C-alpha cells in the first residue's frame, strides 16, 4: 500500500494548510500535527500518527459517532460524545504542554 501511495504524483502533503501561529509567532498551536497525523494514518503508520498527534484516536471515533447519530438514533450518545470530547481535550492539552517542556 505504501508503494502505491508513493507512486501517486500528488501527495497529501502537497495540500496541507500551513500553521499561521507557527509562521507568525513561531509557536506551535494545539492543532499542529493533526493534518500530518491523518496523512500518516492513510499511509498505515499508526504509531507515528499517535506520536505526531495523540488525540487522533479519540477524534476519529468522536466524528464517527456524530456522523452515525445523524442517520441512526444511538442510545446514550450524549454520554459517549462528552466522554470522547473530554478525553480529546485532555490529550490535546497534555500534548501541547509536553511540547514546551
PDB file as gemmi writes it, atoms N, CA and C in Angstrom:
CRYST1    1.000    1.000    1.000  90.00  90.00  90.00 P 1                      
ATOM      1  N   UNK A   1       0.827  -1.192   0.000  1.00  0.00           N  
ATOM      2  CA  UNK A   1       0.000   0.000   0.000  1.00  0.00           C  
ATOM      3  C   UNK A   1       0.867   1.249   0.000  1.00  0.00           C  
ATOM      4  N   UNK A   2       1.959   1.248   0.780  1.00  0.00           N  
ATOM      5  CA  UNK A   2       2.843   2.400   0.806  1.00  0.00           C  
ATOM      6  C   UNK A   2       3.484   2.633  -0.550  1.00  0.00           C  
ATOM      7  N   UNK A   3       3.775   1.536  -1.275  1.00  0.00           N  
ATOM      8  CA  UNK A   3       4.361   1.668  -2.602  1.00  0.00           C  
ATOM      9  C   UNK A   3       3.368   2.322  -3.545  1.00  0.00           C  
ATOM     10  N   UNK A   4       2.104   1.950  -3.423  1.00  0.00           N  
ATOM     11  CA  UNK A   4       1.071   2.531  -4.265  1.00  0.00           C  
ATOM     12  C   UNK A   4       0.917   4.018  -3.985  1.00  0.00           C  
ATOM     13  N   UNK A   5       0.910   4.389  -2.727  1.00  0.00           N  
ATOM     14  CA  UNK A   5       0.791   5.801  -2.372  1.00  0.00           C  
ATOM     15  C   UNK A   5       2.023   6.588  -2.781  1.00  0.00           C  
ATOM     16  N   UNK A   6       3.194   5.962  -2.759  1.00  0.00           N  
ATOM     17  CA  UNK A   6       4.423   6.659  -3.133  1.00  0.00           C  
ATOM     18  C   UNK A   6       4.462   6.944  -4.626  1.00  0.00           C  
ATOM     19  N   UNK A   7       3.761   6.164  -5.417  1.00  0.00           N  
ATOM     20  CA  UNK A   7       3.764   6.353  -6.867  1.00  0.00           C  
ATOM     21  C   UNK A   7       2.793   7.431  -7.339  1.00  0.00           C  
ATOM     22  N   UNK A   8       1.885   7.827  -6.478  1.00  0.00           N  
ATOM     23  CA  UNK A   8       0.943   8.865  -6.878  1.00  0.00           C  
ATOM     24  C   UNK A   8       1.683  10.182  -7.098  1.00  0.00           C  
ATOM     25  N   UNK A   9       1.356  10.920  -8.158  1.00  0.00           N  
ATOM     26  CA  UNK A   9       2.087  12.159  -8.427  1.00  0.00           C  
ATOM     27  C   UNK A   9       1.804  13.250  -7.400  1.00  0.00           C  
ATOM     28  N   UNK A  10       0.631  13.230  -6.807  1.00  0.00           N  
ATOM     29  CA  UNK A  10       0.282  14.248  -5.815  1.00  0.00           C  
ATOM     30  C   UNK A  10       0.137  13.577  -4.463  1.00  0.00           C  
ATOM     31  N   UNK A  11       0.841  14.084  -3.499  1.00  0.00           N  
ATOM     32  CA  UNK A  11       0.791  13.555  -2.147  1.00  0.00           C  
ATOM     33  C   UNK A  11      -0.122  14.420  -1.298  1.00  0.00           C  
ATOM     34  N   UNK A  12      -0.558  13.886  -0.169  1.00  0.00           N  
ATOM     35  CA  UNK A  12      -1.408  14.645   0.751  1.00  0.00           C  
ATOM     36  C   UNK A  12      -0.662  15.847   1.309  1.00  0.00           C  
ATOM     37  N   UNK A  13       0.663  15.744   1.433  1.00  0.00           N  
ATOM     38  CA  UNK A  13       1.457  16.835   1.959  1.00  0.00           C  
ATOM     39  C   UNK A  13       1.410  18.066   1.053  1.00  0.00           C  
ATOM     40  N   UNK A  14       1.107  17.859  -0.216  1.00  0.00           N  
ATOM     41  CA  UNK A  14       1.018  18.986  -1.149  1.00  0.00           C  
ATOM     42  C   UNK A  14      -0.181  19.883  -0.862  1.00  0.00           C  
ATOM     43  N   UNK A  15      -1.180  19.370  -0.156  1.00  0.00           N  
ATOM     44  CA  UNK A  15      -2.406  20.113   0.080  1.00  0.00           C  
ATOM     45  C   UNK A  15      -2.600  20.531   1.536  1.00  0.00           C  
ATOM     46  N   UNK A  16      -1.599  20.336   2.368  1.00  0.00           N  
ATOM     47  CA  UNK A  16      -1.737  20.681   3.780  1.00  0.00           C  
ATOM     48  C   UNK A  16      -1.671  22.191   3.985  1.00  0.00           C  
ATOM     49  N   UNK A  17      -2.530  22.665   4.885  1.00  0.00           N  
ATOM     50  CA  UNK A  17      -2.550  24.085   5.210  1.00  0.00           C  
ATOM     51  C   UNK A  17      -1.417  24.415   6.172  1.00  0.00           C  
ATOM     52  N   UNK A  18      -0.797  25.569   6.010  1.00  0.00           N  
ATOM     53  CA  UNK A  18       0.265  25.941   6.948  1.00  0.00           C  
ATOM     54  C   UNK A  18      -0.326  26.434   8.267  1.00  0.00           C  
ATOM     55  N   UNK A  19       0.451  26.313   9.330  1.00  0.00           N  
ATOM     56  CA  UNK A  19       0.031  26.808  10.641  1.00  0.00           C  
ATOM     57  C   UNK A  19       0.455  28.273  10.745  1.00  0.00           C  
ATOM     58  N   UNK A  20      -0.522  29.162  10.769  1.00  0.00           N  
ATOM     59  CA  UNK A  20      -0.207  30.582  10.788  1.00  0.00           C  
ATOM     60  C   UNK A  20       0.380  31.035  12.117  1.00  0.00           C  
ATOM     61  N   UNK A  21      -0.019  30.421  13.228  1.00  0.00           N  
ATOM     62  CA  UNK A  21       0.566  30.819  14.504  1.00  0.00           C  
ATOM     63  C   UNK A  21       2.040  30.414  14.570  1.00  0.00           C  
ATOM     64  N   UNK A  22       2.376  29.314  13.925  1.00  0.00           N  
ATOM     65  CA  UNK A  22       3.775  28.902  13.897  1.00  0.00           C  
ATOM     66  C   UNK A  22       4.582  29.803  12.959  1.00  0.00           C  
ATOM     67  N   UNK A  23       3.985  30.223  11.859  1.00  0.00           N  
ATOM     68  CA  UNK A  23       4.675  31.091  10.916  1.00  0.00           C  
ATOM     69  C   UNK A  23       4.846  32.502  11.464  1.00  0.00           C  
ATOM     70  N   UNK A  24       3.795  33.021  12.091  1.00  0.00           N  
ATOM     71  CA  UNK A  24       3.829  34.412  12.555  1.00  0.00           C  
ATOM     72  C   UNK A  24       4.491  34.532  13.920  1.00  0.00           C  
ATOM     73  N   UNK A  25       4.071  33.698  14.870  1.00  0.00           N  
ATOM     74  CA  UNK A  25       4.567  33.809  16.236  1.00  0.00           C  
ATOM     75  C   UNK A  25       5.741  32.880  16.533  1.00  0.00           C  
ATOM     76  N   UNK A  26       5.926  31.861  15.710  1.00  0.00           N  
ATOM     77  CA  UNK A  26       6.995  30.905  15.938  1.00  0.00           C  
ATOM     78  C   UNK A  26       6.666  29.875  17.009  1.00  0.00           C  
ATOM     79  N   UNK A  27       5.392  29.755  17.376  1.00  0.00           N  
ATOM     80  CA  UNK A  27       4.948  28.836  18.421  1.00  0.00           C  
ATOM     81  C   UNK A  27       3.903  27.893  17.831  1.00  0.00           C  
ATOM     82  N   UNK A  28       4.034  26.603  18.158  1.00  0.00           N  
ATOM     83  CA  UNK A  28       3.033  25.631  17.711  1.00  0.00           C  
ATOM     84  C   UNK A  28       1.675  25.945  18.333  1.00  0.00           C  
ATOM     85  N   UNK A  29       0.621  25.677  17.589  1.00  0.00           N  
ATOM     86  CA  UNK A  29      -0.727  25.790  18.140  1.00  0.00           C  
ATOM     87  C   UNK A  29      -1.153  24.409  18.647  1.00  0.00           C  
ATOM     88  N   UNK A  30      -2.241  24.312  19.405  1.00  0.00           N  
ATOM     89  CA  UNK A  30      -2.677  22.994  19.891  1.00  0.00           C  
ATOM     90  C   UNK A  30      -3.085  22.031  18.770  1.00  0.00           C  
ATOM     91  N   UNK A  31      -3.363  22.536  17.592  1.00  0.00           N  
ATOM     92  CA  UNK A  31      -3.764  21.670  16.490  1.00  0.00           C  
ATOM     93  C   UNK A  31      -2.630  21.272  15.571  1.00  0.00           C  
ATOM     94  N   UNK A  32      -1.421  21.756  15.848  1.00  0.00           N  
ATOM     95  CA  UNK A  32      -0.279  21.419  14.997  1.00  0.00           C  
ATOM     96  C   UNK A  32      -0.028  19.915  15.027  1.00  0.00           C  
ATOM     97  N   UNK A  33       0.053  19.333  13.862  1.00  0.00           N  
ATOM     98  CA  UNK A  33       0.309  17.909  13.736  1.00  0.00           C  
ATOM     99  C   UNK A  33      -0.904  17.101  13.344  1.00  0.00           C  
ATOM    100  N   UNK A  34      -2.096  17.693  13.392  1.00  0.00           N  
ATOM    101  CA  UNK A  34      -3.309  16.945  13.071  1.00  0.00           C  
ATOM    102  C   UNK A  34      -3.332  16.499  11.612  1.00  0.00           C  
ATOM    103  N   UNK A  35      -3.011  17.406  10.691  1.00  0.00           N  
ATOM    104  CA  UNK A  35      -3.026  17.037   9.278  1.00  0.00           C  
ATOM    105  C   UNK A  35      -1.972  15.982   8.965  1.00  0.00           C  
ATOM    106  N   UNK A  36      -0.788  16.137   9.514  1.00  0.00           N  
ATOM    107  CA  UNK A  36       0.271  15.157   9.276  1.00  0.00           C  
ATOM    108  C   UNK A  36      -0.088  13.812   9.892  1.00  0.00           C  
ATOM    109  N   UNK A  37      -0.783  13.837  11.037  1.00  0.00           N  
ATOM    110  CA  UNK A  37      -1.210  12.605  11.672  1.00  0.00           C  
ATOM    111  C   UNK A  37      -2.225  11.858  10.808  1.00  0.00           C  
ATOM    112  N   UNK A  38      -3.148  12.584  10.214  1.00  0.00           N  
ATOM    113  CA  UNK A  38      -4.128  11.958   9.313  1.00  0.00           C  
ATOM    114  C   UNK A  38      -3.421  11.378   8.093  1.00  0.00           C  
ATOM    115  N   UNK A  39      -2.435  12.104   7.564  1.00  0.00           N  
ATOM    116  CA  UNK A  39      -1.673  11.591   6.420  1.00  0.00           C  
ATOM    117  C   UNK A  39      -0.924  10.316   6.800  1.00  0.00           C  
ATOM    118  N   UNK A  40      -0.371  10.275   8.005  1.00  0.00           N  
ATOM    119  CA  UNK A  40       0.315   9.064   8.464  1.00  0.00           C  
ATOM    120  C   UNK A  40      -0.662   7.906   8.638  1.00  0.00           C  
ATOM    121  N   UNK A  41      -1.885   8.189   9.076  1.00  0.00           N  
ATOM    122  CA  UNK A  41      -2.900   7.132   9.183  1.00  0.00           C  
ATOM    123  C   UNK A  41      -3.224   6.547   7.812  1.00  0.00           C  
ATOM    124  N   UNK A  42      -3.357   7.406   6.808  1.00  0.00           N  
ATOM    125  CA  UNK A  42      -3.648   6.923   5.457  1.00  0.00           C  
ATOM    126  C   UNK A  42      -2.487   6.095   4.902  1.00  0.00           C  
ATOM    127  N   UNK A  43      -1.276   6.374   5.349  1.00  0.00           N  
ATOM    128  CA  UNK A  43      -0.115   5.604   4.911  1.00  0.00           C  
ATOM    129  C   UNK A  43       0.030   4.310   5.697  1.00  0.00           C  
ATOM    130  N   UNK A  44      -0.755   4.155   6.775  1.00  0.00           N  
ATOM    131  CA  UNK A  44      -0.719   2.938   7.554  1.00  0.00           C  
ATOM    132  C   UNK A  44       0.293   2.956   8.691  1.00  0.00           C  
ATOM    133  N   UNK A  45       0.856   4.106   8.992  1.00  0.00           N  
ATOM    134  CA  UNK A  45       1.841   4.222  10.067  1.00  0.00           C  
ATOM    135  C   UNK A  45       1.135   4.709  11.331  1.00  0.00           C  
ATOM    136  N   UNK A  46       0.516   3.778  12.053  1.00  0.00           N  
ATOM    137  CA  UNK A  46      -0.349   4.110  13.176  1.00  0.00           C  
ATOM    138  C   UNK A  46       0.426   4.615  14.392  1.00  0.00           C  
ATOM    139  N   UNK A  47       1.600   4.082  14.632  1.00  0.00           N  
ATOM    140  CA  UNK A  47       2.397   4.515  15.787  1.00  0.00           C  
ATOM    141  C   UNK A  47       2.907   5.931  15.568  1.00  0.00           C  
ATOM    142  N   UNK A  48       3.390   6.219  14.373  1.00  0.00           N  
ATOM    143  CA  UNK A  48       3.872   7.571  14.078  1.00  0.00           C  
ATOM    144  C   UNK A  48       2.727   8.578  14.113  1.00  0.00           C  
ATOM    145  N   UNK A  49       1.528   8.160  13.720  1.00  0.00           N  
ATOM    146  CA  UNK A  49       0.371   9.050  13.782  1.00  0.00           C  
ATOM    147  C   UNK A  49       0.047   9.399  15.226  1.00  0.00           C  
ATOM    148  N   UNK A  50       0.142   8.418  16.121  1.00  0.00           N  
ATOM    149  CA  UNK A  50      -0.095   8.688  17.540  1.00  0.00           C  
ATOM    150  C   UNK A  50       0.986   9.588  18.115  1.00  0.00           C  
ATOM    151  N   UNK A  51       2.227   9.370  17.727  1.00  0.00           N  
ATOM    152  CA  UNK A  51       3.312  10.209  18.213  1.00  0.00           C  
ATOM    153  C   UNK A  51       3.189  11.637  17.705  1.00  0.00           C  
ATOM    154  N   UNK A  52       2.675  11.803  16.506  1.00  0.00           N  
ATOM    155  CA  UNK A  52       2.515  13.130  15.940  1.00  0.00           C  
ATOM    156  C   UNK A  52       1.388  13.897  16.625  1.00  0.00           C  
ATOM    157  N   UNK A  53       0.256  13.230  16.854  1.00  0.00           N  
ATOM    158  CA  UNK A  53      -0.920  13.881  17.429  1.00  0.00           C  
ATOM    159  C   UNK A  53      -1.756  12.821  18.140  1.00  0.00           C  
ATOM    160  N   UNK A  54      -1.546  12.646  19.451  1.00  0.00           N  
ATOM    161  CA  UNK A  54      -2.196  11.541  20.181  1.00  0.00           C  
ATOM    162  C   UNK A  54      -3.728  11.582  20.173  1.00  0.00           C  
ATOM    163  N   UNK A  55      -4.316  12.746  20.040  1.00  0.00           N  
ATOM    164  CA  UNK A  55      -5.774  12.847  20.103  1.00  0.00           C  
ATOM    165  C   UNK A  55      -6.452  12.351  18.833  1.00  0.00           C  
ATOM    166  N   UNK A  56      -5.688  11.938  17.842  1.00  0.00           N  
ATOM    167  CA  UNK A  56      -6.287  11.470  16.595  1.00  0.00           C  
ATOM    168  C   UNK A  56      -7.152  10.235  16.822  1.00  0.00           C  
ATOM    169  N   UNK A  57      -6.766   9.421  17.807  1.00  0.00           N  
ATOM    170  CA  UNK A  57      -7.510   8.189  18.059  1.00  0.00           C  
ATOM    171  C   UNK A  57      -8.751   8.400  18.924  1.00  0.00           C  
ATOM    172  N   UNK A  58      -8.961   9.595  19.416  1.00  0.00           N  
ATOM    173  CA  UNK A  58     -10.226   9.912  20.076  1.00  0.00           C  
ATOM    174  C   UNK A  58     -11.099  10.789  19.181  1.00  0.00           C  
ATOM    175  N   UNK A  59     -10.475  11.555  18.313  1.00  0.00           N  
ATOM    176  CA  UNK A  59     -11.231  12.433  17.413  1.00  0.00           C  
ATOM    177  C   UNK A  59     -11.946  11.622  16.336  1.00  0.00           C  
ATOM    178  N   UNK A  60     -11.292  10.594  15.808  1.00  0.00           N  
ATOM    179  CA  UNK A  60     -11.907   9.786  14.748  1.00  0.00           C  
ATOM    180  C   UNK A  60     -13.161   9.062  15.245  1.00  0.00           C  
ATOM    181  N   UNK A  61     -13.149   8.375  16.410  1.00  0.00           N  
ATOM    182  CA  UNK A  61     -14.403   7.766  16.889  1.00  0.00           C  
ATOM    183  C   UNK A  61     -15.462   8.804  17.224  1.00  0.00           C  
ATOM    184  N   UNK A  62     -15.036   9.970  17.714  1.00  0.00           N  
ATOM    185  CA  UNK A  62     -15.986  11.041  18.009  1.00  0.00           C  
ATOM    186  C   UNK A  62     -16.701  11.487  16.741  1.00  0.00           C  
ATOM    187  N   UNK A  63     -15.954  11.724  15.686  1.00  0.00           N  
ATOM    188  CA  UNK A  63     -16.570  12.118  14.415  1.00  0.00           C  
ATOM    189  C   UNK A  63     -17.431  10.994  13.846  1.00  0.00           C  
ATOM    190  N   UNK A  64     -16.973   9.761  14.004  1.00  0.00           N  
ATOM    191  CA  UNK A  64     -17.772   8.620  13.549  1.00  0.00           C  
ATOM    192  C   UNK A  64     -19.091   8.496  14.291  1.00  0.00           C  
ATOM    193  N   UNK A  65     -19.062   8.700  15.606  1.00  0.00           N  
ATOM    194  CA  UNK A  65     -20.298   8.653  16.387  1.00  0.00           C  
ATOM    195  C   UNK A  65     -21.250   9.770  15.996  1.00  0.00           C  
ATOM    196  N   UNK A  66     -20.715  10.970  15.816  1.00  0.00           N  
ATOM    197  CA  UNK A  66     -21.572  12.095  15.430  1.00  0.00           C  
ATOM    198  C   UNK A  66     -22.174  11.886  14.050  1.00  0.00           C  
ATOM    199  N   UNK A  67     -21.405  11.323  13.143  1.00  0.00           N  
ATOM    200  CA  UNK A  67     -21.924  11.030  11.803  1.00  0.00           C  
ATOM    201  C   UNK A  67     -22.972   9.920  11.845  1.00  0.00           C  
ATOM    202  N   UNK A  68     -22.707   8.880  12.628  1.00  0.00           N  
ATOM    203  CA  UNK A  68     -23.665   7.772  12.739  1.00  0.00           C  
ATOM    204  C   UNK A  68     -24.955   8.228  13.406  1.00  0.00           C  
ATOM    205  N   UNK A  69     -24.850   9.174  14.330  1.00  0.00           N  
ATOM    206  CA  UNK A  69     -26.040   9.652  15.030  1.00  0.00           C  
ATOM    207  C   UNK A  69     -26.961  10.464  14.117  1.00  0.00           C  
ATOM    208  N   UNK A  70     -26.421  11.004  13.034  1.00  0.00           N  
ATOM    209  CA  UNK A  70     -27.289  11.727  12.104  1.00  0.00           C  
ATOM    210  C   UNK A  70     -28.191  10.768  11.322  1.00  0.00           C  
ATOM    211  N   UNK A  71     -27.723   9.527  11.119  1.00  0.00           N  
ATOM    212  CA  UNK A  71     -28.509   8.553  10.370  1.00  0.00           C  
ATOM    213  C   UNK A  71     -29.291   7.599  11.268  1.00  0.00           C  
ATOM    214  N   UNK A  72     -28.704   7.246  12.395  1.00  0.00           N  
ATOM    215  CA  UNK A  72     -29.340   6.327  13.331  1.00  0.00           C  
ATOM    216  C   UNK A  72     -29.380   6.995  14.689  1.00  0.00           C  
ATOM    217  N   UNK A  73     -30.434   6.778  15.408  1.00  0.00           N  
ATOM    218  CA  UNK A  73     -30.528   7.320  16.762  1.00  0.00           C  
ATOM    219  C   UNK A  73     -29.833   6.347  17.716  1.00  0.00           C  
ATOM    220  N   UNK A  74     -28.710   6.780  18.249  1.00  0.00           N  
ATOM    221  CA  UNK A  74     -27.919   5.937  19.135  1.00  0.00           C  
ATOM    222  C   UNK A  74     -28.268   6.279  20.578  1.00  0.00           C  
ATOM    223  N   UNK A  75     -28.537   5.249  21.354  1.00  0.00           N  
ATOM    224  CA  UNK A  75     -28.885   5.436  22.753  1.00  0.00           C  
ATOM    225  C   UNK A  75     -27.635   5.846  23.532  1.00  0.00           C  
ATOM    226  N   UNK A  76     -27.793   6.763  24.434  1.00  0.00           N  
ATOM    227  CA  UNK A  76     -26.722   7.275  25.299  1.00  0.00           C  
ATOM    228  C   UNK A  76     -25.594   7.937  24.507  1.00  0.00           C  
ATOM    229  N   UNK A  77     -25.918   8.509  23.363  1.00  0.00           N  
ATOM    230  CA  UNK A  77     -24.889   9.154  22.537  1.00  0.00           C  
ATOM    231  C   UNK A  77     -24.265  10.336  23.257  1.00  0.00           C  
ATOM    232  N   UNK A  78     -25.060  11.057  24.059  1.00  0.00           N  
ATOM    233  CA  UNK A  78     -24.527  12.233  24.744  1.00  0.00           C  
ATOM    234  C   UNK A  78     -23.405  11.862  25.699  1.00  0.00           C  
ATOM    235  N   UNK A  79     -23.546  10.769  26.411  1.00  0.00           N  
ATOM    236  CA  UNK A  79     -22.502  10.345  27.346  1.00  0.00           C  
ATOM    237  C   UNK A  79     -21.220   9.960  26.607  1.00  0.00           C  
ATOM    238  N   UNK A  80     -21.370   9.260  25.491  1.00  0.00           N  
ATOM    239  CA  UNK A  80     -20.203   8.877  24.699  1.00  0.00           C  
ATOM    240  C   UNK A  80     -19.508  10.097  24.112  1.00  0.00           C  
ATOM    241  N   UNK A  81     -20.296  11.020  23.582  1.00  0.00           N  
ATOM    242  CA  UNK A  81     -19.720  12.222  22.963  1.00  0.00           C  
ATOM    243  C   UNK A  81     -18.999  13.068  24.011  1.00  0.00           C  
ATOM    244  N   UNK A  82     -19.612  13.248  25.159  1.00  0.00           N  
ATOM    245  CA  UNK A  82     -18.979  14.043  26.215  1.00  0.00           C  
ATOM    246  C   UNK A  82     -17.695  13.373  26.691  1.00  0.00           C  
ATOM    247  N   UNK A  83     -17.720  12.065  26.869  1.00  0.00           N  
ATOM    248  CA  UNK A  83     -16.520  11.352  27.315  1.00  0.00           C  
ATOM    249  C   UNK A  83     -15.393  11.471  26.288  1.00  0.00           C  
ATOM    250  N   UNK A  84     -15.716  11.291  25.010  1.00  0.00           N  
ATOM    251  CA  UNK A  84     -14.690  11.412  23.972  1.00  0.00           C  
ATOM    252  C   UNK A  84     -14.190  12.841  23.829  1.00  0.00           C  
ATOM    253  N   UNK A  85     -15.072  13.812  24.031  1.00  0.00           N  
ATOM    254  CA  UNK A  85     -14.634  15.213  23.962  1.00  0.00           C  
ATOM    255  C   UNK A  85     -13.679  15.547  25.101  1.00  0.00           C  
ATOM    256  N   UNK A  86     -14.009  15.113  26.300  1.00  0.00           N  
ATOM    257  CA  UNK A  86     -13.143  15.383  27.453  1.00  0.00           C  
ATOM    258  C   UNK A  86     -11.798  14.696  27.266  1.00  0.00           C  
ATOM    259  N   UNK A  87     -11.817  13.458  26.799  1.00  0.00           N  
ATOM    260  CA  UNK A  87     -10.579  12.742  26.559  1.00  0.00           C  
ATOM    261  C   UNK A  87      -9.749  13.406  25.459  1.00  0.00           C  
ATOM    262  N   UNK A  88     -10.398  13.865  24.401  1.00  0.00           N  
ATOM    263  CA  UNK A  88      -9.698  14.549  23.308  1.00  0.00           C  
ATOM    264  C   UNK A  88      -9.056  15.842  23.785  1.00  0.00           C  
ATOM    265  N   UNK A  89      -9.806  16.643  24.513  1.00  0.00           N  
ATOM    266  CA  UNK A  89      -9.272  17.910  25.016  1.00  0.00           C  
ATOM    267  C   UNK A  89      -8.113  17.648  25.969  1.00  0.00           C  
ATOM    268  N   UNK A  90      -8.240  16.632  26.814  1.00  0.00           N  
ATOM    269  CA  UNK A  90      -7.157  16.283  27.728  1.00  0.00           C  
ATOM    270  C   UNK A  90      -5.897  15.874  26.982  1.00  0.00           C  
ATOM    271  N   UNK A  91      -6.051  15.066  25.941  1.00  0.00           N  
ATOM    272  CA  UNK A  91      -4.899  14.655  25.154  1.00  0.00           C  
ATOM    273  C   UNK A  91      -4.282  15.815  24.390  1.00  0.00           C  
ATOM    274  N   UNK A  92      -5.113  16.688  23.841  1.00  0.00           N  
ATOM    275  CA  UNK A  92      -4.603  17.839  23.099  1.00  0.00           C  
ATOM    276  C   UNK A  92      -3.826  18.768  24.021  1.00  0.00           C  
ATOM    277  N   UNK A  93      -4.408  19.082  25.173  1.00  0.00           N  
ATOM    278  CA  UNK A  93      -3.720  19.976  26.108  1.00  0.00           C  
ATOM    279  C   UNK A  93      -2.475  19.334  26.704  1.00  0.00           C  
ATOM    280  N   UNK A  94      -2.560  18.042  27.017  1.00  0.00           N  
ATOM    281  CA  UNK A  94      -1.390  17.347  27.537  1.00  0.00           C  
ATOM    282  C   UNK A  94      -0.251  17.320  26.539  1.00  0.00           C  
ATOM    283  N   UNK A  95      -0.565  17.038  25.287  1.00  0.00           N  
ATOM    284  CA  UNK A  95       0.444  17.033  24.236  1.00  0.00           C  
ATOM    285  C   UNK A  95       1.018  18.431  24.017  1.00  0.00           C  
ATOM    286  N   UNK A  96       0.164  19.443  24.090  1.00  0.00           N  
ATOM    287  CA  UNK A  96       0.598  20.832  23.902  1.00  0.00           C  
ATOM    288  C   UNK A  96       1.540  21.265  25.019  1.00  0.00           C  
ATOM    289  N   UNK A  97       1.224  20.881  26.236  1.00  0.00           N  
ATOM    290  CA  UNK A  97       2.090  21.223  27.367  1.00  0.00           C  
ATOM    291  C   UNK A  97       3.427  20.480  27.273  1.00  0.00           C  
ATOM    292  N   UNK A  98       3.391  19.210  26.861  1.00  0.00           N  
ATOM    293  CA  UNK A  98       4.627  18.440  26.738  1.00  0.00           C  
ATOM    294  C   UNK A  98       5.548  18.981  25.648  1.00  0.00           C  
ATOM    295  N   UNK A  99       4.986  19.668  24.640  1.00  0.00           N  
ATOM    296  CA  UNK A  99       5.826  20.262  23.610  1.00  0.00           C  
ATOM    297  C   UNK A  99       6.719  21.363  24.175  1.00  0.00           C  
ATOM    298  N   UNK A 100       6.244  22.042  25.208  1.00  0.00           N  
ATOM    299  CA  UNK A 100       7.001  23.154  25.776  1.00  0.00           C  
ATOM    300  C   UNK A 100       7.982  22.726  26.858  1.00  0.00           C  
ATOM    301  N   UNK A 101       7.835  21.506  27.342  1.00  0.00           N  
ATOM    302  CA  UNK A 101       8.734  21.032  28.420  1.00  0.00           C  
ATOM    303  C   UNK A 101      10.005  20.461  27.828  1.00  0.00           C  
TER     304      UNK A 101                                                      
END                                                                             
